[in-house]
Amino acid sequence: MRLSALPLVLFFATFVACAASTGDGDDADVSEDDLVATFDRRGSIDVKKTSRVILVGDSDELGELPLWAATTKARRYVQLYPNDQIVLFVTKDVRDSTVAKTGASVVHQDANLTLSDLSRLSSDKLVAALHRFERIASIDFFGHSSPFGALLEAGGDGRSLGPSASIGILKSNFARDTHPYVVFNGCNGGANVAPQLSKAWEVPVAGALTGTNFQALMSDGRWYYNDKGFYPEGLTPAKCRAGDCIRMKPQDSPYRGVWADTTTGFQYGLDYYKFFCDYADPDGTCAMGMATSLYAFPSTKNIDHASSDADVKDVLADFFCSGNADATWFDTCKTNLLAAAASHAPFSPMKSANDYSLECDFAKCEQKFRCKTDANGAPQYHSCVWVSATCAPNASNASCRPKNTVKQTTNNEIARYMEGHRALRGF
């Protein structure tokens, strides 16, 4: 990836945010830079208050981009929910001075949530810390992740947040009257983590089904992957303060990173964060949680529960379609996206390998995810792939890749977002 300049004399390298390795670490090197920050400038945390939790995990080789994506989302929350508490958990490689640039207040010690409880942010300690929050309205993760968990830090055991024996305890911490949800902004969080946590927590949980990358707001008012060649010539980054104009978004092609089979890649993918709601839902919590998450998506316009259907559809187009060097592509994608949503014609917004989009409902994907494993059953790098539902265990990956002619996942997703928005608007 190439370096691209952004305002405020900051230079960001845009990298795919996926897990590289999880080698052993030593808790003895815990840094005093482990911290929690809040956006209310009080520098304290009230665990009884309705809280929106943002986790900045492993940022190895990603620089400040996960932090900027997190603070862009945090500022959107401040606009939408001025009375809520926005809490930012940051790993040890993000320094106090960096957080200060975002306008956050640094918390080193708090009567309710102490620094020692968050050292190195191991998964067990993080779950225990989150369990203290009595009213969680949302959780957003930014950083490296894999099909099996979100990396809290690159080194050491127990640094991956995902399905575990203890994770279910957080089910009681979600504030159900706020239409809570969880989003994993990182590579392949939808493959296993999002469906399983949705079932455990009984809230909508979204994750990527391919690699993710960073996008910047550009001078034409649209968002693009911040690499030369991925936005039209002549555009420049929008003038923003640090942490205002960066977001994470899935790529518009199947994943070929560290977990993928070296010959075939993942074969199938989806180029947006897919929501899973694998639980009984007589009250429509899935749809309303999805719509609430969309209001906080940094986009071309700001929307909320009172917004018109037309404005919500504009943001949905930005959510599902990605601009690139071809200035006409986004508009074509938007037109076809909304037409397919109305007519139920087969459609996928992926630009690359469009006929190989995953077909998923709100519990699981139709295609099967499989990896080679070691003697202990652990999945191996460079061995994982999505294959067709009918693929035999001994069949080659390449022979298990029929085209997807159904392509209704995106249409169903849009319908659920609109259902939730209309319920929240009151009609």
N, C-alpha and C positions, 0 to 999 in steps of 0.2 A: 504494500500500500504506500501511496505517496503522502508526503507532508503537505498540508493545506493550511494557509494562514486564516486566522479569525481575528476579529477586532480585539481591542485592548492589548495588543502586542503579545497575544498568546498564540502559540503554535501547537496544533493538535495533530497527532498521527491518527488516522482512522483505521482501526483494526477490527476484524471480526472478533466478537466477544465470546469466545468459546474456551472451554477448559483445555489446558495443555497437559498438565500433570498434577499429581497430588502427592508429592514426595514427602518423606518424613520430616518433621520439624521438632524443635525443642522449645518448650514453654519457657525456658530460662531467658529467651531473648525478647520477652514481652516488652513492648516499647511504651513509654509514657505518652506517645502520640495516639494510642488507642483512645477513642473519644466518642462521645455522643454530642450532637448539636441539635438545637431547637431553633425554630424560625420565629419565635415570639420575642426575641431579644432579652428575655428574662433570665436565660441561662439556668432554668430549672425545669423539672419534669413533674407533672401531676398525674399519677397513674390512674386516678379515678376519672379523669377527663376524657371525652371522646377524642381518640388519637388516630392519626394517619401515620403509619410507620413506613419509613423508607430505608432500605438496607443497601449500602454500597459495599459489595463484596470484593472478591479477588479482582484487582485491577492490573495484574502483571502485564507489562508491555502496552497497556491501554492509556497510560498517562492519567490526566485528569478527566478524561471523557466520561467515565461512569459517574463521577461526582457531578459534572456539569449536567448530564442527563437527569440525574436525581434532583438537582436543585431547580432545573427547568420545571420538572413535575411538581416540586414543592411549592414553587411560586404560583403555579396554577391552583394548587389546593388552597393557598392563602386567599386567592381571589374568590374561589367558590365557597370556602368555609372559614370565614374570619374568626369564628368562635371555637373552631377545633384546634387541637394541639397537633402540630406537625413535628414529628421526631425523626431525626436522621441518625442512623447508626453507621459509623464509618470505621473501616479497618485501619490497622496501624500504619499503612503506607500513605495515608492522607494526613498531612500535617495541619496543625492549628492555623497557620498563616494562609494555607490554601482555602480552608473552610471560611476563614474570615472574609476573604474576597467575595464570597457569595452573599454576605449579609446575615449569615447565621451567627448565633451566639454559642460559644463553646462551653460545654459542661464537663468539668473534670471530676467533680464529686457532688452527689446529690443525696438528700436524705432518703429518697425513695428508690433510686436506681444508682448504685455506686459504680465507680470505674472498675473496681475489682471484679464485679459480676460480668463484665464485658471483655475482659482481657482475652485477646486473640479470637474472640467471638466464635468459640467452638459451638457446634450445633446444640449440644446439651445446655450450655450456658445461655445461648441465645434463646432457646425455647423457654428456659426458666425465667429469663428477663422479660420476654414478651408475655409470659403468663401473669406477670404482675399488672399488666395493663388491663383494666376492667372493661374498657369499651374501645375495642379496635374496630375502626371503620374501614380500613384498607391496609394492605401490605403491598409494597412494590419493591422488587429486587432489581438491582443493576450491577452487572459484572459478568465474569466468566461463569458459564454453567455447562451442563452436559445433559444427556438424556436421563441421568440418574440423580442429579442434585445440583443445587446452586452452590458454587464455591465461595465460601466465606473468606478464605485465604488460600494461597497457593500451596503452602507447606504444612505437613503434619496430619495426623489422623484426626478424624472427627471434625473436619473443616467443611463438610458438605451438608447443606440443608436440604432435606428431602424426606420421603416417607421413612418413618422410624417408629420404634416402640413408644417413644415419648411424645411424638408430634401431635397425637390426637387430643392431648390435654388442652390445646388452644381452642378447641371447638367452643368452649364455654366463654371465651374472651371476646368473641365478635359481637358488636352492637347491632343486633338484628334490625332495629328500627332505622338504621342508616343505609340499608341495602349494601352490606359489606361485600368485598371482593378481594382477590389477590391476583397480582400479575408478576410473572417471572420474565423480566427483560434480559434475556440471555439466550444462548444457543440451545435449541432442542428441549426446552423445558416442558413442552407439551407432549413429548414422547411417552413419559412415564410419570413424571413428578406432578404435573397439573391434574391429570385425571385422578390419581390416587389421593392427593391432598384435598381435592374437591369432595371426594367421598368421605374422607376422615373428618373434614371440618364442616361439611354441608353448607358451603358457600361457593359461588362461582370462582374458578381459578383458571387463569389463562397462561399459556406458554407458547413459545415458538416451536415450529415443526420444521425448522431449517436453521441455518446460521443467522446471526443478527449482526447488524452494523450500526454505525452512528450516522445520523443525518443532521444537517445544519439548515437553518432558515437562510434563504438566499435573497438577493436583491429584487427578484421578481415576486416575492411574497410567498414562494413555495419552498417546500423542503426537499432536499436531495442528499444522497449519500455524498459525504464530504471527501471525495477523491476526484482528481482530475480525470476527465473522461466519463464521469457519471452525472454531470449536469451540463446544460447547454453552454457553449462558448459565450464569453462576454459577461456572464453572471459573476457577482462577487458576494461574499458573505454579508448578510444583513448586519447593521450596526447594533450590537447588543452588548450589555454588560455580561460578565462571566456568569455562566450558569443560567442564561435566559433562553438560548436558542439552539440547544442540542437535545436530540432525542434518540432513543434506540428503536430500531425497526427491523423486522426480519427481512432477509434478502429475497429477491424475487426469482429464486432458482433453488433446486435441491442442494442440500449440504454436501460438501466434499472435504470436510475438515478432519481433525485428528481422530475422531471416532469412526469415520466412514470407511467402508471397504475401499481399498486403494484402486480397484479396477472399476467399480460401478458407481461409487459414491452412494448416497442414500436412496437413489433412484426416484423416490417420490418426495413431495414437500408441499408446504403451504406458505405463502408469503405474508402472513399476518399472524398476530397473536390469537390463537384459537382458544375459546372458552370451553371449559368442561363443567358440567353440573350433574355429577353422578350421584343423585340423591332424590328422594321423594320431594316434590315441589308443588304442593297444591296451591300455594299462595303466590306463585310467580316470582320467587326471589331471584331465580336465575336471570330472567329478562331484566328485572329492575336493577340488579347488580351490574349486569353488562352495560346498561344504559348509563348508570352512574359512573362507571369507569370511563365511558366515552366522553363524558363531560370534562374529565380531567386530562384527556389526551391533548398534548400540545399540537395545535393544528393551525390551519389557515384562518380560522375564526374561533371565537370563544362561544361555547354553547352551555346551556343549563336546562333544567327541567321545564322552563317556560319557553324554550326556543321552538321555532316553527319546524315542521317536518322538513321543509326545504333546506333549512340551515343544518339540521342534523344529517341529512343526506349528503350535504357538501363535506362535512367532517368524515362521514363514513367513506366517501370516495377517497379522501386523503388517507384514511386508515387502511383501506384495502389496496389502493393503487400507489405505485411509487414512480416519481419522475426520474428521468435519466437524460442522457445527452440528446436524445430525440425529443424535441420540444412538443411534438404532437402526441407522443405516446400517452401521457397522463390523461389528456382530454379524451382520447379514444377509449382508454380503459374506463374512465368515469362514465362515458355514455353507454358503453356496453354493460358495465356493472349494474347501473340503475335500470337499464332495459331488461336485463336478465332477471333482476329481482322482481320486476313487475310481471314478467311473462313466464318465469320459471324455466327459461331456456338454459341449457347447460352452459356454465361459465366458470372460468378461473382467472383471477387477475395476475397470475404469474406470467412474467414476460418470457422467461426461459423454461423449457420443458413444460409448456402449458398443458399438454395432454397427460402429464404425469403428476397432477395434483392429487394429494391425499383426499380420500373420501371419509369424512368423520361425522359422527353425530355428537350429542352432548355427553356421552359416556366414554367413547373410545373411537379409534379409527378402524376402518374396515381392513386396511392393509396390516400385515404383521411386521413387528419390529424384532429383528433377531441379530444376535452377536455371537461370535465365538467366545468361549469362556475358558478360564484356566482350571487347574485341578480343584480349586476351591469354589468354582462357580462364578468367579468375578469376570465381568465382560472385559474384552481385550481391545486396545486401541486398533484402529485401522481394520476393523472386522465387522462393523455393524451396517445394517441395511434394512430398508423397508421392502417387503416383497408382497406379492398379491395374496389375498386371503386363501386361495386354493393351492398355494405353493407347497409342494411336498418337502419334508425335512431334508431329504437328500438331493433336492433339485438345485441347480446352479442359480445364483442370483440373477444372472443375465436372462435366464429363461422364465423368470417370474416377474416380468415387468410389462403386463399388457397395458394399453392405453386406458385412461379413465374417460369413458364416454358419458358417465352420469353427471358428474360435476355439479352437484346441488349443495355442497357444503357451504359455499359462500352465500348462496341465496337464503339458505336456512339461517345462517348467522345474521344476515342483515334483517331478516324478518323478526328474529328474536330481539335485536337491538331496538327496532322500531316498536315492537310490542311493549318493551320495557319503558321506552320514552313516553309512549302514549299513556301508560298506566301512571307514570310519575307526574305527567302533566294533568292528569285527571279526566282524560277522555280518550 
